[in-house]
Structures are given as C-alpha cells and as structure tokens.
C-alpha cells in the first residue's frame, strides 16, 4: 500500500518493512527510472527567491552551495519536498526540573540503538516513536517508564485472521460503512476491537479522546511489555537531579536517561516570505499550494500526515503539481483557496485533539 504506482514493492518483502528495506526500495526505484543523474548530492539549499519579473514569468532564483562552491540557477517551478520531520520538538520548559537532572536526556531523533541503556530509563510520549523505543529499550534496560499526558489508542499491525490491519480497515466496504454509520459508530467499533485485545484503561493508556481523533499509535509488542512489567506506564513528569516525580504522586529514583519522543516541528526558511509557518500551522491549498502567489509555481510536497502511507499521497501531489506547472490544470481564485483552507482547518480542529502533528493531518 505504500509503493509508488509505477513500481510495485517486491513480492518477497514483508507487509511491514524494516527501514533498511524501505531505503532499498527507494534505491531500486531511482535505478529503475535512472533518477540519480538528476539528483545533486552534498548540496545545501540556501534560498529560493522570486525573479524580478515573477508576476509574469513565475520564475525562481535558487541559491545553493556544493563543496564550498556557490551557484545560482533559475527555474520555472519549485517543489519543496523536505517533509515535516525536520526540526526536533523538544519542549524542555514544560518539564520542570529537567535542567537540574544529572542523567542524559535527548530527543528520540538522536537515538541509535538500545545497547547503551542498561539502567532505568524514562520515555516521554506514547506516539509511534515513543512506543517503539519503550519496547526496544525494555530488552536491555533494568526498567523502562513510559510517560504520557493523555494516553493513546494502540492499534495492532496484525488484524483478523492474520491480515494487515490497514488492509482490513481501508476496504471499500469499510469506507462505505463509515459513511453510512458516521464517525461516532466507527469510534465505538474501534474502541471495542482494541479493548478486546487489551483493556486500555486497565493498562493506564486510555485517553479521553476517541480513536479517530488522533494519529494512531501502532505497536504489537507494547501490551506484552506492560503486562510483563518491562514497561511501566506513568503520567506526566517533573525531575530532580536523579529522580522523576509523576503527576499521580509516585516517584522513581536513580533515573539514568530520559528520551523525549515529543515529535517534530517544521519550517521553510529558504523561500523568503512565500511560505509562512506560525506555531506549526501553515496555509496551503490542498496542503500543497501557497494561495498568495501571483503564479502557482511553488508547491510543497508531502507536508501532510495521512492515515496511511505518505508515498502514494505525495505521488498524487506530484502529478497534480506538474499539471499545474504546465498549465494543463488551473487553481481556483485566491479567495476560494483561502476559504477552503479555513474550512479544512476548522474541520480538522473539530475532529482531532489539539497537537502539533494534527495541524497537517489529512484523511
């Protein structure tokens, strides 16, 4: 389900691939279509500026540096494909006492392997990164504590009869039933299915929000680690020099490390003022085009968090943007685009809990 339409993933690859296999798939794709000749490696993007005649030409000056050499090129269109996992979000100011803590602490982006974690470790955040880290480190650490402010619904990769869960949940029948029954009944169905596997309240993970109000956390092993005592679920936390004090009043001493799996923020410093990000929010038509440009020759690809793989979505974005650049298709007026952006943002705010990732959420 995550492959590009013109190059299926190899049959012998598993349904849920290791990151090394995903990388290999990208390499095979690039070789298959001879793309390496168009890629400039070891090149830093410095800035993207409008040409003086942008209002008529729509062209951009692109400033780069490669191995100390500066270069300027003019392009008819620019696609920005840097994604939204660019800047580590590390809100230390919301965790009192962390500045006094004598152990090591860092963002999950800097994590490499579990071997160096043999003591008592706290993982902050129950998203996909935090849950994966808790499971992996629990096999080497003396004890892992998983700290969460609002809990999470945990989806299982393996669905009924051993099929991948996303294959079962994204069928035409399921889509049809969701349209007929509405989101409330869909939430009831999902809650029942997930609580049949393990009671989220009993395990300390049940959130106040419904399953479809947050990006799903997918982890097969976390319940096993919790019931085995390898991972202990805790509430929000503050720190002393060597200890952690949790919101429920409990205390854990001799903490060796804290890993913040607190997500990411994104920014676009190079296209001048053409794309503005304010508190991790950005105004883009269909999450792709800035509505304020005289010419639609700048597009943001992949700045979306879909319920599923991002590669097929980005591919569709790429096809559409290419047609816009060529003039085969056109965008609505600026007012129409701004109205739709506002409506989508309002709809997303009603459905999802308020958090940084959900500012770019898409169904």
C-alpha positions in Angstrom: 0.0 0.0 0.0 3.0 2.3 0.4 4.5 1.7 -3.0 4.6 4.1 -6.0 2.0 3.2 -8.6 4.6 2.5 -11.4 6.9 0.3 -9.3 5.3 -2.3 -7.0 7.2 -3.5 -4.0 8.9 -6.9 -4.5 6.7 -9.9 -3.6 9.1 -11.4 -1.1 9.2 -8.2 1.0 7.1 -8.3 4.2 3.9 -6.3 4.6 5.5 -4.1 7.2 9.1 -3.5 6.0 12.2 -2.7 8.0 13.6 0.7 7.4 16.5 -0.8 5.5 14.1 -2.4 3.1 12.2 0.9 2.6 15.6 2.5 1.8 16.4 -0.3 -0.6 13.1 0.1 -2.4 13.8 3.8 -2.9 17.2 2.9 -4.3 15.7 0.4 -6.7 13.1 2.9 -7.8 15.8 5.5 -8.5 17.9 3.0 -10.5 14.8 1.7 -12.4 14.0 5.1 -13.7 17.6 6.4 -14.0 16.9 9.2 -11.5 20.4 9.5 -9.9 21.6 11.7 -12.8 19.1 14.4 -11.7 20.0 14.4 -8.0 22.6 16.8 -6.7 24.1 15.2 -3.6 26.1 17.1 -1.0 24.3 20.3 -2.0 22.9 22.8 0.6 19.8 24.8 -0.3 20.5 28.4 0.8 17.5 30.4 -0.5 14.8 30.5 -3.2 13.9 34.0 -4.4 11.4 35.3 -6.9 12.8 36.7 -10.1 12.2 40.4 -10.5 9.6 39.6 -13.2 7.9 36.9 -11.2 4.4 38.3 -11.6 4.7 37.5 -15.3 7.3 34.7 -15.6 6.7 32.9 -12.3 10.4 32.0 -12.2 12.6 31.5 -9.2 16.3 32.0 -8.4 17.7 29.0 -6.5 20.9 29.6 -4.5 22.9 26.5 -3.5 26.3 25.6 -2.1 28.1 22.4 -3.0 31.5 21.6 -1.6 32.2 25.3 -0.9 31.1 26.4 -4.4 28.1 28.8 -4.6 25.7 28.5 -7.5 22.6 30.3 -8.7 20.1 28.8 -11.1 16.8 29.9 -12.5 13.8 27.5 -12.5 10.3 27.7 -13.9 8.9 25.8 -10.9 10.0 24.6 -7.5 8.7 21.7 -5.4 9.7 21.7 -1.8 9.9 18.1 -0.5 11.5 18.4 2.9 8.6 16.8 4.8 7.5 17.6 8.3 10.1 15.6 10.3 12.7 18.3 10.0 13.2 20.0 13.4 13.1 18.1 16.7 10.4 19.4 19.0 12.0 19.4 22.5 9.7 21.4 24.9 12.0 21.3 27.9 10.3 24.3 29.5 7.2 22.1 30.1 9.1 19.6 32.2 10.1 21.3 35.5 13.5 20.4 36.9 14.9 18.9 33.7 17.7 21.5 33.8 18.9 20.0 37.1 18.7 16.4 36.0 22.2 14.8 36.1 21.5 11.9 33.7 21.4 12.1 30.0 18.4 13.4 28.1 17.8 13.9 24.4 15.2 13.8 21.6 14.3 10.5 20.1 15.8 11.7 16.7 19.2 11.2 18.2 18.5 7.6 19.4 20.6 4.9 17.6 20.4 1.6 19.5 19.4 0.1 22.8 22.7 -1.4 23.9 23.9 1.6 25.9 20.7 1.7 28.0 21.1 -0.7 30.9 19.7 1.3 33.8 16.4 3.0 34.5 15.0 4.9 31.5 12.0 7.2 31.0 10.4 7.6 27.6 8.2 10.6 27.2 5.4 10.3 24.6 3.2 7.5 23.5 3.2 8.1 19.8 4.8 5.6 17.4 8.4 6.6 18.2 7.9 6.6 22.0 6.1 3.2 22.0 8.8 1.6 19.7 11.6 3.0 21.9 9.9 1.7 25.1 9.6 -1.8 23.7 13.1 -1.9 22.2 14.9 -0.5 25.2 13.0 -2.7 27.6 15.0 -5.7 26.5 18.3 -4.1 27.7 17.3 -1.7 30.4 16.7 -2.5 34.1 13.3 -0.7 33.9 11.5 1.4 31.4 8.9 4.0 32.3 6.6 5.3 29.6 5.3 8.8 30.5 2.1 10.1 28.8 0.0 13.1 29.3 -3.2 12.0 27.6 -2.7 8.3 26.7 -3.1 6.7 23.3 -5.2 4.1 21.5 -2.8 1.3 20.4 -3.5 -0.4 17.1 -2.2 -3.8 16.2 -0.4 -4.5 12.9 -1.9 -7.9 12.7 -5.7 -7.8 12.1 -8.3 -10.5 12.0 -7.2 -13.8 10.5 -3.6 -12.5 10.3 -4.2 -9.9 7.6 -2.5 -6.5 8.0 -4.9 -4.2 9.9 -4.7 -1.4 7.4 -5.8 -3.7 4.5 -8.9 -4.6 6.5 -9.7 -1.0 7.6 -9.3 0.6 4.2 -11.5 -1.5 2.1 -14.4 -0.1 0.1 -16.8 -1.8 2.4 -15.3 -0.2 5.5 -15.4 3.2 3.8 -19.0 2.7 2.8 -20.0 1.6 6.3 -18.2 4.6 7.9 -20.1 7.0 5.5 -23.4 5.4 6.5 -22.8 5.0 10.2 -20.8 8.1 10.9 -17.6 8.7 12.9 -19.2 8.1 16.3 -20.2 4.5 15.5 -16.8 3.9 13.8 -15.1 5.0 17.1 -17.3 2.7 19.1 -16.4 -0.2 16.8 -12.7 0.6 17.0 -12.7 1.0 20.8 -14.4 -2.3 21.2 -11.9 -4.1 18.9 -8.8 -2.5 20.6 -10.1 -3.2 24.2 -10.8 -6.8 23.3 -7.1 -7.1 22.7 -6.2 -5.4 26.0 -8.2 -3.1 28.2 -6.6 0.4 27.7 -7.9 1.7 31.0 -6.5 -1.2 33.0 -3.1 -0.7 31.3 -3.1 3.0 32.0 -3.3 4.1 28.4 -6.9 5.0 27.8 -7.2 8.6 26.6 -10.1 11.0 26.8 -10.3 11.4 23.0 -11.7 8.8 20.6 -9.6 6.6 18.3 -10.2 8.6 15.2 -9.3 11.9 16.9 -5.6 11.2 16.9 -3.0 9.8 14.6 -2.9 6.1 15.5 -0.1 4.5 17.5 0.7 1.2 16.0 2.5 -1.3 18.2 2.1 -5.1 18.6 4.6 -5.6 21.5 3.8 -2.8 23.9 0.9 -4.6 25.8 3.2 -7.6 26.3 5.9 -5.5 27.7 3.5 -3.7 30.1 1.9 -6.9 31.3 5.4 -8.4 31.8 6.5 -5.4 33.9 9.2 -4.5 31.4 7.5 -1.2 30.7 5.5 0.8 33.4 3.0 3.4 32.2 3.3 6.7 34.1 1.6 10.1 34.0 3.2 13.5 33.2 6.6 14.1 34.9 8.9 16.5 36.6 12.5 16.0 37.6 15.0 16.4 40.4 18.8 15.8 40.0 18.4 12.0 40.0 14.6 11.2 40.3 11.3 11.6 38.5 8.1 12.7 40.2 5.0 11.9 38.4 1.6 13.7 38.3 -0.1 10.8 40.2 2.3 11.4 43.1 4.5 8.4 42.5 8.3 8.8 42.5 11.1 6.9 40.8 14.7 7.3 41.9 18.0 6.7 40.2 16.9 7.6 36.7 19.7 7.2 34.2 18.3 8.6 31.0 15.3 10.4 29.6 14.3 10.2 25.9 11.8 12.8 24.6 9.7 11.3 21.9 7.8 14.6 21.6 7.5 14.9 17.8 8.8 17.5 15.3 8.1 21.0 14.1 8.7 22.2 10.5 9.9 25.3 8.9 10.7 26.7 5.4 13.5 29.3 5.8 14.6 29.4 2.2 11.6 30.5 0.1 11.6 34.0 1.7 8.1 35.1 2.8 6.3 32.9 0.3 5.6 30.2 2.8 4.9 31.2 6.4 4.8 28.8 9.4 3.2 30.1 12.6 3.1 27.8 15.6 3.4 24.7 13.3 0.5 25.9 11.2 0.7 26.7 7.5 -1.8 27.9 4.9 -1.7 25.8 1.8 -4.4 25.0 -0.7 -4.9 21.2 -0.6 -1.9 21.2 1.6 0.3 21.9 -1.4 0.0 25.5 -2.9 0.5 28.8 -1.1 -2.6 30.8 -2.0 -0.9 34.2 -2.1 1.5 33.9 -5.1 0.9 35.7 -8.4 1.9 32.5 -10.2 1.4 28.9 -8.9 5.0 27.8 -9.5 5.9 26.9 -5.9 4.5 23.7 -4.3 5.0 21.9 -1.0 5.0 18.1 -1.4 4.5 15.7 1.4 3.6 18.2 4.1 0.7 16.1 5.2 0.1 13.4 7.9 -2.3 10.9 6.3 -4.0 7.9 7.8 -1.7 5.6 6.0 1.5 5.7 3.9 2.6 9.1 2.7 4.3 7.9 -0.6 1.1 7.4 -2.6 -0.2 10.8 -1.4 3.0 12.5 -2.4 2.9 10.9 -5.8 -0.6 12.2 -6.4 0.6 15.6 -5.3 3.5 15.4 -7.7 1.2 14.5 -10.7 -1.2 17.3 -9.9 1.5 19.9 -9.3 3.2 19.0 -12.6 -0.1 19.6 -14.4 -0.5 23.0 -12.7 3.1 24.0 -13.6 2.4 23.0 -17.3 -0.9 24.9 -17.4 -2.9 21.8 -18.1 -4.9 22.5 -14.9 -5.5 25.7 -13.0 -6.1 26.7 -9.4 -9.2 28.4 -8.1 -9.1 32.1 -7.2 -7.1 33.3 -4.2 -10.3 34.0 -2.2 -11.7 30.5 -3.0 -8.4 28.9 -1.9 -8.3 30.9 1.3 -11.9 29.9 2.1 -11.2 26.2 1.6 -8.1 26.3 3.7 -10.1 27.9 6.5 -12.8 25.3 6.2 -10.4 22.3 6.2 -8.6 23.7 9.2 -11.9 24.1 11.1 -13.0 20.6 10.2 -9.7 19.1 11.4 -9.9 21.1 14.6 -13.3 19.6 15.3 -12.2 16.1 14.8 -8.6 15.9 16.2 -7.1 16.8 19.6 -5.1 19.9 19.6 -1.4 19.0 18.9 1.3 19.9 16.5 1.1 16.9 14.2 -2.7 17.4 13.7 -2.1 20.8 12.1 -1.2 18.9 8.9 -3.5 15.9 9.4 -5.3 14.6 6.3 -7.7 11.7 5.8 
